[in-house]
Amino acid sequence: MKIAVSWISILAIASMSSAAAQVDKFANVQIKVTHVAGSVYMLVGEGGNIGASIGEDGIVIVDDQYAPLADKIRAALKGVADKPVRYVINTHFHGDHAGGNIAFQKEAAIIAHENVRKRLATDQPAEALPVITFGHDVNVHLNGEDISALHTPHAHTDGDVLVYFTKSNVVHMGDNFVRYGFPYIDTNAGGSVSGMIEGLEKAIAHLPADVKVIPGHGALATLEDVKAFVAMLKQTRAAVEKGLNTGKTVEQLKAENVLADWQSFSGSFAKADNFIDVLYEDLTGAQNGKWREHN
Ligand SMILES: [Zn+2]
């Protein structure tokens, strides 16, 4: 009996400390601010990178991480300039990028592609939804910037935008460009490898060569980094397509380590085998969902 009681206590303590760890996940997060160029700053905390145009007219932020971090994000912005957050642009609907909407919506107009609002509306309260939506592109004119949000159809999701700060010459690419290795492509939410390639190629063609790139996750980058990422997407897709065309199964392609040449992209988030599943789904339209089960 005594033993049983102590087991219960141990379990109780264990579950309490894991709940505390959840809270601590955000309690220990610090928001690091980096000046990128002109009026644009990058904020790194937990979740997707935030881009911010900060100036006389106020603040526009691109993505807002998680709601529990909102006060820290406000404090970090205040450290640059004591101006109100007037607009929030969501690059897409995922919680690590748009989770802060519920904290910012009362003070700022949240702008997003109409599919972001649609997807958030399935499980989020009205207070977390974008209040201004658009079908393809939208421009925000503030701080002498023409801030252009350009929709990339069926890329990381079906609601992504790339946000270009034209005067400062900085682009926030959301999760269409990430630096943690093979990307996550949300095929359940209208995403596709081909859409990601198409969207990025269009951007590469239009952006100045010296544009500074804020990725969805990871360190500041250049257009050359984006080009290398697109090349990887095209080459890995071609490698898997070639294998499938010769009648090989997904399991055979994995056993043969068909993406061995891109091993450096096999990161903590997605291994080469996971990405073979994504490419297979993308090429065949199959929904085996194997990769998603791992995430
Ligand atoms: Zn995402």
py3Dmol code that shows the C-alpha trace and the ligand (Angstrom):
import py3Dmol

protein = """\
ATOM      1  CA  MET A   1       0.000   0.000   0.000  1.00  0.00           C
ATOM      2  CA  LYS A   2       2.765   2.322   0.942  1.00  0.00           C
ATOM      3  CA  ILE A   3       4.513   1.545  -2.338  1.00  0.00           C
ATOM      4  CA  ALA A   4       1.327   2.225  -4.303  1.00  0.00           C
ATOM      5  CA  VAL A   5       0.910   5.598  -2.634  1.00  0.00           C
ATOM      6  CA  SER A   6       4.437   6.646  -3.412  1.00  0.00           C
ATOM      7  CA  TRP A   7       3.966   5.648  -7.031  1.00  0.00           C
ATOM      8  CA  ILE A   8       0.922   7.839  -7.227  1.00  0.00           C
ATOM      9  CA  SER A   9       2.893  10.712  -5.697  1.00  0.00           C
ATOM     10  CA  ILE A  10       5.711  10.201  -8.151  1.00  0.00           C
ATOM     11  CA  LEU A  11       3.272  10.193 -11.050  1.00  0.00           C
ATOM     12  CA  ALA A  12       1.555  13.291  -9.705  1.00  0.00           C
ATOM     13  CA  ILE A  13       4.861  15.094  -9.364  1.00  0.00           C
ATOM     14  CA  ALA A  14       5.942  13.927 -12.816  1.00  0.00           C
ATOM     15  CA  SER A  15       2.779  15.189 -14.484  1.00  0.00           C
ATOM     16  CA  MET A  16       2.943  18.470 -12.578  1.00  0.00           C
ATOM     17  CA  SER A  17       6.498  19.081 -13.655  1.00  0.00           C
ATOM     18  CA  SER A  18       5.651  18.300 -17.281  1.00  0.00           C
ATOM     19  CA  ALA A  19       2.806  20.846 -17.121  1.00  0.00           C
ATOM     20  CA  ALA A  20       5.242  23.319 -15.615  1.00  0.00           C
ATOM     21  CA  ALA A  21       7.686  22.563 -18.414  1.00  0.00           C
ATOM     22  CA  GLN A  22       4.970  23.506 -20.921  1.00  0.00           C
ATOM     23  CA  VAL A  23       4.566  26.904 -19.296  1.00  0.00           C
ATOM     24  CA  ASP A  24       8.326  27.246 -18.944  1.00  0.00           C
ATOM     25  CA  LYS A  25       8.738  26.657 -22.662  1.00  0.00           C
ATOM     26  CA  PHE A  26       7.463  30.195 -23.146  1.00  0.00           C
ATOM     27  CA  ALA A  27       8.565  31.623 -19.779  1.00  0.00           C
ATOM     28  CA  ASN A  28      12.219  31.179 -20.715  1.00  0.00           C
ATOM     29  CA  VAL A  29      11.930  32.412 -24.284  1.00  0.00           C
ATOM     30  CA  GLN A  30      13.763  35.623 -25.021  1.00  0.00           C
ATOM     31  CA  ILE A  31      12.986  37.699 -28.072  1.00  0.00           C
ATOM     32  CA  LYS A  32      16.150  38.606 -29.942  1.00  0.00           C
ATOM     33  CA  VAL A  33      15.938  41.674 -32.179  1.00  0.00           C
ATOM     34  CA  THR A  34      18.206  42.122 -35.194  1.00  0.00           C
ATOM     35  CA  HIS A  35      18.237  45.167 -37.448  1.00  0.00           C
ATOM     36  CA  VAL A  36      18.055  43.826 -41.005  1.00  0.00           C
ATOM     37  CA  ALA A  37      18.020  46.962 -43.196  1.00  0.00           C
ATOM     38  CA  GLY A  38      16.218  50.308 -43.360  1.00  0.00           C
ATOM     39  CA  SER A  39      13.057  50.178 -41.252  1.00  0.00           C
ATOM     40  CA  VAL A  40      13.047  46.380 -41.024  1.00  0.00           C
ATOM     41  CA  TYR A  41      13.958  44.236 -38.032  1.00  0.00           C
ATOM     42  CA  MET A  42      13.845  40.497 -37.412  1.00  0.00           C
ATOM     43  CA  LEU A  43      12.551  39.123 -34.111  1.00  0.00           C
ATOM     44  CA  VAL A  44      13.508  35.596 -33.111  1.00  0.00           C
ATOM     45  CA  GLY A  45      11.816  33.889 -30.178  1.00  0.00           C
ATOM     46  CA  GLU A  46       9.926  30.598 -30.320  1.00  0.00           C
ATOM     47  CA  GLY A  47       8.216  29.611 -33.575  1.00  0.00           C
ATOM     48  CA  GLY A  48       8.471  31.422 -36.892  1.00  0.00           C
ATOM     49  CA  ASN A  49      10.647  34.484 -37.382  1.00  0.00           C
ATOM     50  CA  ILE A  50       8.900  37.848 -37.124  1.00  0.00           C
ATOM     51  CA  GLY A  51       9.676  40.665 -39.567  1.00  0.00           C
ATOM     52  CA  ALA A  52       8.881  44.202 -38.418  1.00  0.00           C
ATOM     53  CA  SER A  53       8.843  47.579 -40.128  1.00  0.00           C
ATOM     54  CA  ILE A  54       9.324  50.116 -37.371  1.00  0.00           C
ATOM     55  CA  GLY A  55       9.135  53.841 -38.000  1.00  0.00           C
ATOM     56  CA  GLU A  56       7.390  57.168 -37.471  1.00  0.00           C
ATOM     57  CA  ASP A  57       3.998  55.851 -38.624  1.00  0.00           C
ATOM     58  CA  GLY A  58       4.022  52.857 -36.293  1.00  0.00           C
ATOM     59  CA  ILE A  59       4.809  49.179 -36.547  1.00  0.00           C
ATOM     60  CA  VAL A  60       3.837  46.490 -39.041  1.00  0.00           C
ATOM     61  CA  ILE A  61       4.742  42.950 -38.027  1.00  0.00           C
ATOM     62  CA  VAL A  62       4.845  39.926 -40.291  1.00  0.00           C
ATOM     63  CA  ASP A  63       3.786  36.897 -38.184  1.00  0.00           C
ATOM     64  CA  ASP A  64       3.243  36.936 -34.426  1.00  0.00           C
ATOM     65  CA  GLN A  65       4.518  33.573 -33.044  1.00  0.00           C
ATOM     66  CA  TYR A  66       2.535  32.384 -29.984  1.00  0.00           C
ATOM     67  CA  ALA A  67       0.018  34.294 -27.847  1.00  0.00           C
ATOM     68  CA  PRO A  68       1.929  33.700 -24.550  1.00  0.00           C
ATOM     69  CA  LEU A  69       4.856  35.607 -26.104  1.00  0.00           C
ATOM     70  CA  ALA A  70       2.838  38.696 -27.068  1.00  0.00           C
ATOM     71  CA  ASP A  71       3.995  40.816 -24.106  1.00  0.00           C
ATOM     72  CA  LYS A  72       7.620  39.931 -24.768  1.00  0.00           C
ATOM     73  CA  ILE A  73       7.187  40.756 -28.463  1.00  0.00           C
ATOM     74  CA  ARG A  74       5.625  44.129 -27.533  1.00  0.00           C
ATOM     75  CA  ALA A  75       8.503  44.830 -25.140  1.00  0.00           C
ATOM     76  CA  ALA A  76      11.091  43.914 -27.768  1.00  0.00           C
ATOM     77  CA  LEU A  77       9.438  46.235 -30.311  1.00  0.00           C
ATOM     78  CA  LYS A  78       9.283  48.997 -27.707  1.00  0.00           C
ATOM     79  CA  GLY A  79      13.027  48.618 -27.284  1.00  0.00           C
ATOM     80  CA  VAL A  80      13.387  49.859 -30.873  1.00  0.00           C
ATOM     81  CA  ALA A  81      10.645  52.517 -30.889  1.00  0.00           C
ATOM     82  CA  ASP A  82       7.716  53.366 -28.642  1.00  0.00           C
ATOM     83  CA  LYS A  83       5.130  53.095 -31.418  1.00  0.00           C
ATOM     84  CA  PRO A  84       1.892  51.120 -31.696  1.00  0.00           C
ATOM     85  CA  VAL A  85       1.617  47.858 -33.622  1.00  0.00           C
ATOM     86  CA  ARG A  86      -0.845  48.922 -36.314  1.00  0.00           C
ATOM     87  CA  TYR A  87      -0.870  45.971 -38.685  1.00  0.00           C
ATOM     88  CA  VAL A  88      -0.058  42.266 -38.511  1.00  0.00           C
ATOM     89  CA  ILE A  89       0.415  40.308 -41.727  1.00  0.00           C
ATOM     90  CA  ASN A  90       0.159  36.505 -41.406  1.00  0.00           C
ATOM     91  CA  THR A  91       2.391  34.598 -43.848  1.00  0.00           C
ATOM     92  CA  HIS A  92       0.124  31.542 -43.319  1.00  0.00           C
ATOM     93  CA  PHE A  93      -2.188  29.950 -40.751  1.00  0.00           C
ATOM     94  CA  HIS A  94       0.145  27.642 -38.770  1.00  0.00           C
ATOM     95  CA  GLY A  95       0.122  28.223 -35.011  1.00  0.00           C
ATOM     96  CA  ASP A  96       3.841  28.969 -34.726  1.00  0.00           C
ATOM     97  CA  HIS A  97       3.317  31.953 -37.069  1.00  0.00           C
ATOM     98  CA  ALA A  98      -0.252  33.129 -36.395  1.00  0.00           C
ATOM     99  CA  GLY A  99      -0.753  31.945 -32.812  1.00  0.00           C
ATOM    100  CA  GLY A 100      -0.287  35.480 -31.492  1.00  0.00           C
ATOM    101  CA  ASN A 101      -3.254  36.825 -33.488  1.00  0.00           C
ATOM    102  CA  ILE A 102      -5.563  36.450 -30.507  1.00  0.00           C
ATOM    103  CA  ALA A 103      -3.302  38.757 -28.491  1.00  0.00           C
ATOM    104  CA  PHE A 104      -2.773  41.384 -31.214  1.00  0.00           C
ATOM    105  CA  GLN A 105      -6.143  41.545 -32.968  1.00  0.00           C
ATOM    106  CA  LYS A 106      -7.632  44.097 -30.534  1.00  0.00           C
ATOM    107  CA  GLU A 107      -4.795  46.580 -31.077  1.00  0.00           C
ATOM    108  CA  ALA A 108      -3.868  45.948 -34.710  1.00  0.00           C
ATOM    109  CA  ALA A 109      -5.574  45.064 -37.977  1.00  0.00           C
ATOM    110  CA  ILE A 110      -4.629  41.516 -38.933  1.00  0.00           C
ATOM    111  CA  ILE A 111      -4.207  41.028 -42.666  1.00  0.00           C
ATOM    112  CA  ALA A 112      -3.995  37.644 -44.393  1.00  0.00           C
ATOM    113  CA  HIS A 113      -4.910  35.694 -47.490  1.00  0.00           C
ATOM    114  CA  GLU A 114      -8.555  34.586 -47.413  1.00  0.00           C
ATOM    115  CA  ASN A 115      -7.522  30.918 -47.033  1.00  0.00           C
ATOM    116  CA  VAL A 116      -5.681  31.770 -43.796  1.00  0.00           C
ATOM    117  CA  ARG A 117      -8.901  33.130 -42.319  1.00  0.00           C
ATOM    118  CA  LYS A 118     -10.863  30.115 -43.602  1.00  0.00           C
ATOM    119  CA  ARG A 119      -8.438  27.639 -42.045  1.00  0.00           C
ATOM    120  CA  LEU A 120      -8.079  29.497 -38.746  1.00  0.00           C
ATOM    121  CA  ALA A 121     -11.882  29.763 -38.515  1.00  0.00           C
ATOM    122  CA  THR A 122     -12.234  25.980 -38.288  1.00  0.00           C
ATOM    123  CA  ASP A 123     -10.750  25.848 -34.776  1.00  0.00           C
ATOM    124  CA  GLN A 124     -10.031  29.403 -33.600  1.00  0.00           C
ATOM    125  CA  PRO A 125     -12.321  31.993 -31.997  1.00  0.00           C
ATOM    126  CA  ALA A 126     -13.309  35.148 -33.902  1.00  0.00           C
ATOM    127  CA  GLU A 127     -10.763  37.138 -31.854  1.00  0.00           C
ATOM    128  CA  ALA A 128      -7.901  35.205 -33.503  1.00  0.00           C
ATOM    129  CA  LEU A 129      -8.997  35.703 -37.114  1.00  0.00           C
ATOM    130  CA  PRO A 130      -7.605  38.153 -39.670  1.00  0.00           C
ATOM    131  CA  VAL A 131      -9.989  41.107 -40.110  1.00  0.00           C
ATOM    132  CA  ILE A 132      -8.737  42.101 -43.562  1.00  0.00           C
ATOM    133  CA  THR A 133      -8.411  39.401 -46.216  1.00  0.00           C
ATOM    134  CA  PHE A 134      -7.392  39.413 -49.851  1.00  0.00           C
ATOM    135  CA  GLY A 135      -7.452  36.979 -52.773  1.00  0.00           C
ATOM    136  CA  HIS A 136      -4.047  37.462 -54.308  1.00  0.00           C
ATOM    137  CA  ASP A 137      -1.914  40.456 -53.342  1.00  0.00           C
ATOM    138  CA  VAL A 138      -2.145  43.305 -50.885  1.00  0.00           C
ATOM    139  CA  ASN A 139       0.003  46.378 -50.223  1.00  0.00           C
ATOM    140  CA  VAL A 140       0.483  48.240 -46.972  1.00  0.00           C
ATOM    141  CA  HIS A 141       1.980  51.729 -47.164  1.00  0.00           C
ATOM    142  CA  LEU A 142       3.632  52.791 -43.915  1.00  0.00           C
ATOM    143  CA  ASN A 143       6.994  54.192 -42.759  1.00  0.00           C
ATOM    144  CA  GLY A 144       7.816  55.160 -46.343  1.00  0.00           C
ATOM    145  CA  GLU A 145       7.702  51.461 -47.241  1.00  0.00           C
ATOM    146  CA  ASP A 146       5.532  49.891 -49.878  1.00  0.00           C
ATOM    147  CA  ILE A 147       5.037  46.535 -48.193  1.00  0.00           C
ATOM    148  CA  SER A 148       3.801  43.982 -50.738  1.00  0.00           C
ATOM    149  CA  ALA A 149       2.327  40.661 -49.679  1.00  0.00           C
ATOM    150  CA  LEU A 150       2.297  38.337 -52.691  1.00  0.00           C
ATOM    151  CA  HIS A 151       0.305  35.109 -52.597  1.00  0.00           C
ATOM    152  CA  THR A 152       2.064  31.882 -53.628  1.00  0.00           C
ATOM    153  CA  PRO A 153      -0.766  29.451 -54.492  1.00  0.00           C
ATOM    154  CA  HIS A 154      -0.473  25.860 -53.209  1.00  0.00           C
ATOM    155  CA  ALA A 155       3.035  26.263 -51.799  1.00  0.00           C
ATOM    156  CA  HIS A 156       3.771  25.540 -48.092  1.00  0.00           C
ATOM    157  CA  THR A 157      -0.043  25.782 -47.638  1.00  0.00           C
ATOM    158  CA  ASP A 158      -2.788  27.294 -49.813  1.00  0.00           C
ATOM    159  CA  GLY A 159      -2.670  30.648 -48.042  1.00  0.00           C
ATOM    160  CA  ASP A 160       0.989  31.676 -48.001  1.00  0.00           C
ATOM    161  CA  VAL A 161       2.384  35.063 -48.880  1.00  0.00           C
ATOM    162  CA  LEU A 162       5.889  36.393 -49.408  1.00  0.00           C
ATOM    163  CA  VAL A 163       6.159  39.870 -47.896  1.00  0.00           C
ATOM    164  CA  TYR A 164       8.504  42.336 -49.583  1.00  0.00           C
ATOM    165  CA  PHE A 165       9.562  45.597 -47.922  1.00  0.00           C
ATOM    166  CA  THR A 166      10.493  47.472 -51.084  1.00  0.00           C
ATOM    167  CA  LYS A 167      12.370  50.488 -49.692  1.00  0.00           C
ATOM    168  CA  SER A 168      14.420  48.557 -47.154  1.00  0.00           C
ATOM    169  CA  ASN A 169      14.904  45.741 -49.677  1.00  0.00           C
ATOM    170  CA  VAL A 170      14.019  42.901 -47.317  1.00  0.00           C
ATOM    171  CA  VAL A 171      11.684  39.966 -47.952  1.00  0.00           C
ATOM    172  CA  HIS A 172      10.003  37.707 -45.389  1.00  0.00           C
ATOM    173  CA  MET A 173       9.407  34.333 -47.031  1.00  0.00           C
ATOM    174  CA  GLY A 174       7.376  32.591 -44.337  1.00  0.00           C
ATOM    175  CA  ASP A 175       7.660  28.806 -44.482  1.00  0.00           C
ATOM    176  CA  ASN A 176       8.116  28.808 -48.248  1.00  0.00           C
ATOM    177  CA  PHE A 177      11.795  29.130 -47.372  1.00  0.00           C
ATOM    178  CA  VAL A 178      13.178  27.597 -44.191  1.00  0.00           C
ATOM    179  CA  ARG A 179      16.668  26.726 -43.023  1.00  0.00           C
ATOM    180  CA  TYR A 180      16.064  23.587 -40.940  1.00  0.00           C
ATOM    181  CA  GLY A 181      16.645  21.221 -43.855  1.00  0.00           C
ATOM    182  CA  PHE A 182      13.968  19.549 -45.997  1.00  0.00           C
ATOM    183  CA  PRO A 183      10.854  21.722 -45.684  1.00  0.00           C
ATOM    184  CA  TYR A 184       7.527  20.760 -44.199  1.00  0.00           C
ATOM    185  CA  ILE A 185       4.881  21.000 -46.928  1.00  0.00           C
ATOM    186  CA  ASP A 186       1.340  20.900 -45.578  1.00  0.00           C
ATOM    187  CA  THR A 187      -0.343  18.809 -48.267  1.00  0.00           C
ATOM    188  CA  ASN A 188      -3.383  18.525 -45.965  1.00  0.00           C
ATOM    189  CA  ALA A 189      -3.810  22.281 -46.268  1.00  0.00           C
ATOM    190  CA  GLY A 190      -3.383  22.671 -50.012  1.00  0.00           C
ATOM    191  CA  GLY A 191       0.409  22.778 -50.049  1.00  0.00           C
ATOM    192  CA  SER A 192       2.579  21.243 -52.780  1.00  0.00           C
ATOM    193  CA  VAL A 193       6.228  20.983 -53.762  1.00  0.00           C
ATOM    194  CA  SER A 194       5.503  22.295 -57.256  1.00  0.00           C
ATOM    195  CA  GLY A 195       3.661  25.330 -55.851  1.00  0.00           C
ATOM    196  CA  MET A 196       6.576  26.062 -53.540  1.00  0.00           C
ATOM    197  CA  ILE A 197       9.037  25.866 -56.433  1.00  0.00           C
ATOM    198  CA  GLU A 198       6.838  28.030 -58.661  1.00  0.00           C
ATOM    199  CA  GLY A 199       6.309  30.686 -56.000  1.00  0.00           C
ATOM    200  CA  LEU A 200       9.994  30.898 -55.124  1.00  0.00           C
ATOM    201  CA  GLU A 201      11.099  30.997 -58.765  1.00  0.00           C
ATOM    202  CA  LYS A 202       8.741  33.895 -59.417  1.00  0.00           C
ATOM    203  CA  ALA A 203      10.131  35.699 -56.387  1.00  0.00           C
ATOM    204  CA  ILE A 204      13.743  35.068 -57.421  1.00  0.00           C
ATOM    205  CA  ALA A 205      13.001  36.529 -60.859  1.00  0.00           C
ATOM    206  CA  HIS A 206      11.536  39.720 -59.402  1.00  0.00           C
ATOM    207  CA  LEU A 207      13.603  40.409 -56.293  1.00  0.00           C
ATOM    208  CA  PRO A 208      16.864  42.390 -56.433  1.00  0.00           C
ATOM    209  CA  ALA A 209      19.975  40.185 -56.168  1.00  0.00           C
ATOM    210  CA  ASP A 210      21.034  41.909 -52.945  1.00  0.00           C
ATOM    211  CA  VAL A 211      17.685  41.542 -51.127  1.00  0.00           C
ATOM    212  CA  LYS A 212      17.973  40.389 -47.515  1.00  0.00           C
ATOM    213  CA  VAL A 213      15.871  37.312 -46.808  1.00  0.00           C
ATOM    214  CA  ILE A 214      14.059  36.537 -43.557  1.00  0.00           C
ATOM    215  CA  PRO A 215      13.260  32.809 -43.651  1.00  0.00           C
ATOM    216  CA  GLY A 216      10.257  31.283 -41.886  1.00  0.00           C
ATOM    217  CA  HIS A 217      12.713  29.582 -39.542  1.00  0.00           C
ATOM    218  CA  GLY A 218      16.467  30.013 -39.188  1.00  0.00           C
ATOM    219  CA  ALA A 219      19.067  32.704 -39.697  1.00  0.00           C
ATOM    220  CA  LEU A 220      18.938  35.657 -42.099  1.00  0.00           C
ATOM    221  CA  ALA A 221      19.720  34.607 -45.662  1.00  0.00           C
ATOM    222  CA  THR A 222      20.458  35.810 -49.173  1.00  0.00           C
ATOM    223  CA  LEU A 223      18.818  35.213 -52.536  1.00  0.00           C
ATOM    224  CA  GLU A 224      21.652  32.759 -53.290  1.00  0.00           C
ATOM    225  CA  ASP A 225      20.507  30.671 -50.311  1.00  0.00           C
ATOM    226  CA  VAL A 226      16.962  30.674 -51.707  1.00  0.00           C
ATOM    227  CA  LYS A 227      18.262  29.616 -55.117  1.00  0.00           C
ATOM    228  CA  ALA A 228      20.145  26.688 -53.549  1.00  0.00           C
ATOM    229  CA  PHE A 229      16.962  25.683 -51.697  1.00  0.00           C
ATOM    230  CA  VAL A 230      14.906  25.733 -54.921  1.00  0.00           C
ATOM    231  CA  ALA A 231      17.602  23.732 -56.711  1.00  0.00           C
ATOM    232  CA  MET A 232      17.388  21.119 -53.945  1.00  0.00           C
ATOM    233  CA  LEU A 233      13.586  20.942 -54.299  1.00  0.00           C
ATOM    234  CA  LYS A 234      13.827  20.446 -58.063  1.00  0.00           C
ATOM    235  CA  GLN A 235      16.679  17.926 -57.939  1.00  0.00           C
ATOM    236  CA  THR A 236      15.156  15.783 -55.189  1.00  0.00           C
ATOM    237  CA  ARG A 237      11.797  15.784 -56.963  1.00  0.00           C
ATOM    238  CA  ALA A 238      13.523  14.727 -60.202  1.00  0.00           C
ATOM    239  CA  ALA A 239      15.404  11.933 -58.392  1.00  0.00           C
ATOM    240  CA  VAL A 240      12.208  10.495 -56.897  1.00  0.00           C
ATOM    241  CA  GLU A 241      10.315  10.916 -60.181  1.00  0.00           C
ATOM    242  CA  LYS A 242      13.044   9.079 -62.062  1.00  0.00           C
ATOM    243  CA  GLY A 243      12.853   6.185 -59.611  1.00  0.00           C
ATOM    244  CA  LEU A 244       9.061   5.979 -59.800  1.00  0.00           C
ATOM    245  CA  ASN A 245       9.196   6.050 -63.606  1.00  0.00           C
ATOM    246  CA  THR A 246      11.383   2.955 -63.589  1.00  0.00           C
ATOM    247  CA  GLY A 247       8.731   1.152 -61.559  1.00  0.00           C
ATOM    248  CA  LYS A 248      10.314   1.405 -58.119  1.00  0.00           C
ATOM    249  CA  THR A 249       8.236   1.638 -54.968  1.00  0.00           C
ATOM    250  CA  VAL A 250       8.636   4.258 -52.270  1.00  0.00           C
ATOM    251  CA  GLU A 251      10.144   1.615 -49.993  1.00  0.00           C
ATOM    252  CA  GLN A 252      12.738   0.729 -52.637  1.00  0.00           C
ATOM    253  CA  LEU A 253      13.658   4.386 -53.108  1.00  0.00           C
ATOM    254  CA  LYS A 254      14.176   4.715 -49.360  1.00  0.00           C
ATOM    255  CA  ALA A 255      16.222   1.498 -49.179  1.00  0.00           C
ATOM    256  CA  GLU A 256      18.404   2.798 -52.035  1.00  0.00           C
ATOM    257  CA  ASN A 257      18.812   6.120 -50.189  1.00  0.00           C
ATOM    258  CA  VAL A 258      17.897   7.948 -53.368  1.00  0.00           C
ATOM    259  CA  LEU A 259      18.299  11.371 -51.673  1.00  0.00           C
ATOM    260  CA  ALA A 260      21.828  10.586 -50.415  1.00  0.00           C
ATOM    261  CA  ASP A 261      23.264  13.550 -52.343  1.00  0.00           C
ATOM    262  CA  TRP A 262      21.095  15.912 -50.266  1.00  0.00           C
ATOM    263  CA  GLN A 263      21.978  14.372 -46.913  1.00  0.00           C
ATOM    264  CA  SER A 264      22.888  17.798 -45.525  1.00  0.00           C
ATOM    265  CA  PHE A 265      19.163  18.723 -45.695  1.00  0.00           C
ATOM    266  CA  SER A 266      18.175  15.667 -43.646  1.00  0.00           C
ATOM    267  CA  GLY A 267      17.590  17.710 -40.546  1.00  0.00           C
ATOM    268  CA  SER A 268      16.087  17.414 -37.130  1.00  0.00           C
ATOM    269  CA  PHE A 269      12.667  18.148 -38.586  1.00  0.00           C
ATOM    270  CA  ALA A 270      12.420  15.961 -41.676  1.00  0.00           C
ATOM    271  CA  LYS A 271      14.653  13.044 -42.572  1.00  0.00           C
ATOM    272  CA  ALA A 272      15.335  12.062 -46.174  1.00  0.00           C
ATOM    273  CA  ASP A 273      12.760   9.233 -45.934  1.00  0.00           C
ATOM    274  CA  ASN A 274      10.084  11.672 -44.765  1.00  0.00           C
ATOM    275  CA  PHE A 275      10.817  13.916 -47.710  1.00  0.00           C
ATOM    276  CA  ILE A 276      10.656  10.966 -50.132  1.00  0.00           C
ATOM    277  CA  ASP A 277       7.084  10.435 -48.846  1.00  0.00           C
ATOM    278  CA  VAL A 278       6.264  14.122 -49.474  1.00  0.00           C
ATOM    279  CA  LEU A 279       7.716  14.031 -52.994  1.00  0.00           C
ATOM    280  CA  TYR A 280       5.892  10.777 -53.709  1.00  0.00           C
ATOM    281  CA  GLU A 281       2.596  12.301 -52.604  1.00  0.00           C
ATOM    282  CA  ASP A 282       3.277  15.395 -54.654  1.00  0.00           C
ATOM    283  CA  LEU A 283       4.190  13.494 -57.820  1.00  0.00           C
ATOM    284  CA  THR A 284       1.420  10.893 -57.661  1.00  0.00           C
ATOM    285  CA  GLY A 285      -1.362  12.707 -55.812  1.00  0.00           C
ATOM    286  CA  ALA A 286      -1.335   9.811 -53.330  1.00  0.00           C
ATOM    287  CA  GLN A 287      -2.178  10.600 -49.743  1.00  0.00           C
ATOM    288  CA  ASN A 288      -0.397   7.874 -47.834  1.00  0.00           C
ATOM    289  CA  GLY A 289      -0.009  10.258 -44.924  1.00  0.00           C
ATOM    290  CA  LYS A 290       3.006   8.340 -43.633  1.00  0.00           C
ATOM    291  CA  TRP A 291       5.061  11.419 -43.051  1.00  0.00           C
ATOM    292  CA  ARG A 292       2.318  13.269 -41.258  1.00  0.00           C
ATOM    293  CA  GLU A 293       1.978  10.417 -38.762  1.00  0.00           C
ATOM    294  CA  HIS A 294       5.569  11.099 -37.770  1.00  0.00           C
ATOM    295  CA  ASN A 295       4.804  14.728 -37.053  1.00  0.00           C
TER     296      ASN A 295
END
"""
ligand_1 = """\
1
ZN
Zn 4.256 26.620 -41.383
"""
view = py3Dmol.view(width=600, height=400)
view.addModel(protein, "pdb")
view.setStyle({"model": 0}, {"cartoon": {"style": "trace"}})
view.addModel(ligand_1, "xyz")
view.setStyle({"model": 1}, {"stick": {}})
view.zoomTo()
view.show()
